[in-house]
Every structure is written in structure tokens, then in C-alpha cells.
Amino acid sequence: MDCCICSPLASLYRPPRNTVCHSCYEGAKCIISFFSESSSDREVGASAKIHCSKPISSKGIADAFKRLKEMKEKEIEINEKLGFLEGFGAALREELHTDIVIKPGNGPSIPAHRAILAARSQVFKNILASDECKAPVEEEISLPELTHDELESLLHFLYHGYVSEEASEKHYYSLLVAADKYDIPYLKKYCERHILRSLEPSNALDVLEVSDACQNILLKEQAMDILVKNAESVIFSTNYNDFALKNAHLCVEITRELLVRTKDSKIEAL
């Protein structure tokens, strides 16, 4: 059966003999359903109702294509706004009118702008508003828990809104802790999403450790799940020895979770 949409002869529209393959049929249904649900969500938000009284009727693929074009136009507009906001990054990179210096745990200090720090973090805002940080220009504040490279990644995010591609994978762990300590909610969500996407048995111990440090329940549960499912390979690895020396309480939690799941699986098998 030649599909009138995706086959090599799709340009030949021959009513009433046109047929649509299962893949195109299901795809069309999903697209229409997606935009119908999107419209329904917007109406619910606008009217502040919990339930929509009736589903939004769709005009078909042509209407869905129109919506896609609108989304593309919005994407272009957003990219233009992002390009405009890149000027903040240039101010950091070129050290334009910087008025404070941040000292990391190692390496040279990095000049920055008080206004940006205060706008991005309530903790930084409070620090800079305190009596100790009011007077001299080029005053220095210290973030000893961050290395120079980690501080660069943090500042890059505060000015650009994303983590640089050059940043090490380990930087996301440090940035997650920094987001929790300095109250930067968007950075916390950003790191959380990235860490969840890259979570696997080889880095689950690191994720468990950092999630425990900043009390991130979602990451901790996901990391624990990976560890228990891959307990044999993880527990007998060399990394686990170093992990156990530093995190005895987490080893206890892993053992307890492993025993609970083993017990549950035995009960289910009966």
C-alpha cells in the first residue's frame, strides 16, 4: 500500500484512492492530540479552572501545522532575546566596569558585578548588602569551596543562563551544591536535569553523595535505585572502597535498601 503522505509517490494526490500508512496515521493523531491538550491547558490556566468543561476541537493537520509555525516564530524570538542577553556575558568576559572580586579556593580571583550577583542569588544579595561589603570598590568576597574552574562555571551560568560546554561533568555536582547553598533555584533545576540524564552505575555513587550533601530527594532516590539494581558491580568496585570511607551513613542506607528489596522480591516469588 502506497501512503499518500510518506511514499515516493506522495505528490500524486488521487482522490478517492488515497491511503495513509499506520505510521503516518498514528503520528497525525499524536500531533493533533498534543496541540489539543496544549490548547486545553492554556484555557484552564486562563480561566483558573481545575477541569476543562469540554475538550478542544481540532481542525486537523493543517491547524497543527499552523501551530508549529507559531512555535517556530516564538523560538526565533526567544533566540533573539537570548542573543541580546549575551551582552551580560561580554561584560564578564571583558571585565567591563566590574566592581567586586571573587576569590575561589585555588587559583586567581575573578572580577564580577555586584548587581548580577545580587539579582541571581538572595544569599549574595544579603552578603553584598551587609555592612561589611558596602564601602570599597573592588572589594573581595571568598568562595573557598569552589575551585577556580568551578567558580568560572558558576559565574558563566549567572551571566549566561547555562553551563558552558567546556565545563567538566564534575562541575555539575559542585554547581548543584552551590545552587543549594546560595539559593539559586534555576541553577538547581538545571543541574538536576543534567545529572538525571547522565545518571548511570558508573557515577551513581557520586550522585548519591552530592544529593545527600544538598538534600536533593529526587536525585538521591534515583541514584539509590541505580545502585541497588547494580549492587554487585558497584559494591565490588574500587570506587566503593573510597566512598565507604567518606560516607559510612550512606553505605548503611544502601545496605538497608538492598535488604528491603531482596526481602520484597522473595515475598513476591512465593
C-alpha positions as CSV (number, residue, x, y, z in Angstrom):
1,M,0.0,0.0,0.0
2,D,1.4,3.4,-1.1
3,C,0.9,6.1,1.6
4,C,-0.2,9.3,0.1
5,I,2.0,11.2,2.6
6,C,5.3,9.4,3.0
7,S,5.6,7.2,-0.1
8,P,7.8,8.2,-3.1
9,L,4.5,8.9,-5.0
10,A,3.1,11.1,-2.2
11,S,3.0,14.1,-4.6
12,L,0.3,12.3,-6.6
13,Y,-2.9,13.1,-4.7
14,R,-5.6,10.9,-6.3
15,P,-9.0,11.0,-4.5
16,P,-10.7,8.9,-3.5
17,R,-8.0,6.3,-3.8
18,N,-5.6,7.9,-1.3
19,T,-4.5,5.8,1.7
20,V,-2.4,6.6,4.8
21,C,0.0,4.1,6.4
22,H,-0.2,3.2,10.0
23,S,2.9,5.3,11.0
24,C,1.5,8.5,9.4
25,Y,-1.9,7.9,10.9
26,E,-0.6,7.4,14.4
27,G,1.8,10.3,14.0
28,A,-1.1,12.6,12.9
29,K,-3.2,11.5,15.8
30,C,-0.4,12.2,18.3
31,I,0.3,15.7,16.8
32,I,-3.3,16.7,16.9
33,S,-3.7,15.3,20.4
34,F,-0.6,17.2,21.6
35,F,-1.9,20.6,20.3
36,S,-5.4,19.9,21.6
37,E,-4.0,19.2,25.1
38,S,-1.8,22.3,24.9
39,S,-4.8,24.5,24.0
40,S,-6.8,22.9,26.8
41,D,-4.1,23.6,29.3
42,R,-3.9,27.3,28.3
43,E,-7.7,27.7,28.6
44,V,-7.6,26.1,32.0
45,G,-4.8,28.4,33.1
46,A,-6.6,31.5,31.8
47,S,-9.9,30.7,33.5
48,A,-8.3,29.4,36.7
49,K,-10.4,26.2,36.5
50,I,-9.2,22.8,37.7
51,H,-11.0,20.9,34.9
52,C,-11.8,21.9,31.4
53,S,-15.5,21.6,30.7
54,K,-15.0,20.1,27.3
55,P,-12.1,19.1,25.0
56,I,-10.8,21.5,22.5
57,S,-11.9,20.6,19.0
58,S,-9.1,20.4,16.4
59,K,-9.2,21.4,12.8
60,G,-6.8,18.7,11.8
61,I,-3.2,18.6,10.4
62,A,-3.5,22.0,8.8
63,D,-4.3,23.6,12.1
64,A,-1.4,21.6,13.8
65,F,1.0,22.9,11.1
66,K,-0.1,26.4,11.8
67,R,0.6,25.9,15.4
68,L,4.0,24.5,14.6
69,K,4.8,27.7,12.6
70,E,3.8,29.8,15.5
71,M,6.1,27.8,17.8
72,K,8.9,28.3,15.3
73,E,8.3,32.0,15.3
74,K,8.4,32.1,19.1
75,E,11.6,30.0,19.1
76,I,13.2,32.6,16.8
77,E,12.0,35.4,19.1
78,I,13.4,33.6,22.2
79,N,16.8,33.1,20.4
80,E,16.9,36.8,19.6
81,K,16.3,37.7,23.3
82,L,19.0,35.2,24.3
83,G,21.4,36.8,21.9
84,F,20.6,40.2,23.3
85,L,21.2,39.0,26.9
86,E,24.6,37.7,25.8
87,G,25.8,41.2,26.5
88,F,26.0,40.3,30.2
89,G,28.4,37.6,29.3
90,A,30.5,40.1,27.3
91,A,30.6,42.3,30.4
92,L,32.0,39.4,32.5
93,R,34.4,38.2,29.8
94,E,35.8,41.7,29.1
95,E,35.6,42.8,32.8
96,L,33.5,45.9,31.9
97,H,33.0,48.1,34.9
98,T,33.4,45.3,37.4
99,D,33.0,46.3,41.0
100,I,33.8,43.2,43.1
101,V,36.3,40.4,43.0
102,I,35.5,36.8,43.9
103,K,38.3,34.6,45.3
104,P,38.0,30.8,44.8
105,G,39.6,28.1,46.9
106,N,42.6,28.0,44.5
107,G,43.8,30.0,41.6
108,P,43.4,33.7,40.8
109,S,40.3,35.7,41.7
110,I,37.7,36.7,39.1
111,P,36.2,40.2,38.8
112,A,32.4,40.4,38.6
113,H,29.5,42.7,39.1
114,R,27.6,43.2,42.3
115,A,24.3,43.8,40.6
116,I,24.4,40.5,38.7
117,L,25.3,38.5,41.8
118,A,22.5,40.2,43.8
119,A,19.9,39.7,41.1
120,R,20.7,35.9,40.7
121,S,21.1,34.9,44.4
122,Q,19.3,36.1,47.5
123,V,22.3,34.9,49.6
124,F,24.7,37.0,47.5
125,K,22.2,39.9,47.8
126,N,22.3,39.7,51.6
127,I,26.1,39.4,51.7
128,L,26.6,42.4,49.5
129,A,24.0,44.4,51.4
130,S,25.7,43.8,54.8
131,D,27.8,46.4,56.5
132,E,31.0,44.6,55.7
133,C,30.5,44.8,52.0
134,K,29.2,48.3,51.4
135,A,32.2,50.5,51.1
136,P,35.2,50.0,48.8
137,V,35.0,49.2,45.1
138,E,36.9,46.1,44.1
139,E,36.2,44.5,47.5
140,E,36.8,40.8,47.5
141,I,34.5,38.0,48.7
142,S,35.7,34.5,49.1
143,L,34.0,31.2,48.0
144,P,36.6,28.7,49.2
145,E,34.5,25.6,48.5
146,L,34.8,26.2,44.7
147,T,38.0,25.8,42.6
148,H,38.9,28.4,40.1
149,D,37.3,26.4,37.2
150,E,34.1,25.7,39.2
151,L,33.8,29.4,40.0
152,E,34.2,30.2,36.3
153,S,31.4,27.8,35.6
154,L,29.2,29.3,38.3
155,L,29.7,32.9,37.0
156,H,29.2,31.8,33.4
157,F,25.8,30.4,34.4
158,L,24.9,33.6,36.4
159,Y,25.6,35.7,33.4
160,H,24.5,33.5,30.5
161,G,21.9,31.2,32.0
162,Y,23.5,28.0,31.0
163,V,26.7,26.0,31.8
164,S,29.5,26.2,29.3
165,E,30.1,23.2,27.1
166,E,33.7,23.3,28.3
167,A,32.7,22.6,31.9
168,S,33.6,19.2,33.3
169,E,30.9,16.7,34.3
170,K,32.1,17.0,37.9
171,H,31.3,20.7,37.8
172,Y,27.6,20.0,37.8
173,Y,28.0,18.4,41.2
174,S,29.8,21.4,42.6
175,L,27.2,23.7,41.0
176,L,24.3,21.8,42.4
177,V,25.8,22.2,45.9
178,A,26.5,25.9,45.2
179,A,22.9,26.4,43.9
180,D,21.6,25.0,47.2
181,K,24.0,27.0,49.4
182,Y,23.5,30.3,47.6
183,D,19.8,29.9,46.8
184,I,19.8,29.8,43.0
185,P,16.7,27.8,42.1
186,Y,17.1,27.8,38.3
187,L,20.7,26.6,38.6
188,K,19.5,23.8,40.9
189,K,16.9,22.7,38.4
190,Y,19.4,23.0,35.5
191,C,22.0,20.8,37.2
192,E,19.3,18.3,38.4
193,R,18.1,17.7,34.9
194,H,21.6,17.3,33.5
195,I,22.6,14.9,36.3
196,L,19.4,12.8,35.9
197,R,20.0,12.5,32.2
198,S,23.6,11.3,32.7
199,L,22.9,9.0,35.7
200,E,24.4,5.5,35.3
201,P,26.0,2.9,37.5
202,S,29.5,4.3,37.0
203,N,28.6,7.7,38.5
204,A,25.7,6.7,40.9
205,L,27.9,6.9,44.0
206,D,29.0,10.4,43.2
207,V,25.4,11.4,42.6
208,L,24.3,9.8,45.8
209,E,27.0,11.7,47.7
210,V,26.2,15.1,46.3
211,S,22.4,14.6,46.5
212,D,22.8,13.8,50.2
213,A,25.0,16.9,50.7
214,C,22.3,19.2,49.3
215,Q,19.4,17.1,50.4
216,N,18.0,16.6,46.9
217,I,15.5,13.8,47.4
218,L,14.8,13.2,43.7
219,L,18.4,12.7,42.8
220,K,19.0,10.6,45.9
221,E,16.2,8.2,45.2
222,Q,17.2,7.8,41.5
223,A,20.8,7.2,42.4
224,M,19.9,4.7,45.1
225,D,17.7,2.8,42.7
226,I,20.6,2.5,40.2
227,L,22.9,1.4,42.9
228,V,20.6,-1.3,44.3
229,K,19.9,-2.6,40.8
230,N,23.6,-2.9,40.1
231,A,24.7,-3.7,43.6
232,E,27.2,-6.4,42.8
233,S,29.2,-4.4,40.2
234,V,29.1,-1.3,42.3
235,I,29.9,-2.7,45.8
236,F,32.9,-4.7,44.5
237,S,34.4,-1.8,42.6
238,T,37.4,0.2,43.8
239,N,35.4,3.4,43.9
240,Y,33.1,1.9,46.6
241,N,36.1,1.5,49.0
242,D,36.9,5.2,48.9
243,F,33.1,6.1,49.0
244,A,32.6,3.9,52.1
245,L,35.5,5.6,54.0
246,K,33.9,9.0,53.5
247,N,30.2,8.1,53.6
248,A,29.5,5.4,56.2
249,H,26.0,6.5,56.7
250,L,25.2,6.2,53.0
251,C,26.6,2.7,52.9
252,V,24.2,1.8,55.7
253,E,21.3,3.2,53.7
254,I,22.4,1.3,50.6
255,T,22.6,-2.0,52.6
256,R,19.2,-1.4,54.2
257,E,17.6,-0.6,50.8
258,L,19.2,-3.7,49.3
259,L,17.9,-5.9,52.1
260,V,14.4,-4.5,51.8
261,R,14.2,-5.0,48.1
262,T,15.7,-8.6,48.4
263,K,13.0,-9.4,51.0
264,D,10.2,-7.9,48.9
265,S,11.4,-9.9,45.8
266,K,11.4,-13.1,47.9
267,I,7.8,-12.5,49.1
268,E,6.6,-11.8,45.6
269,A,8.2,-15.1,44.4
270,L,6.1,-17.1,47.0
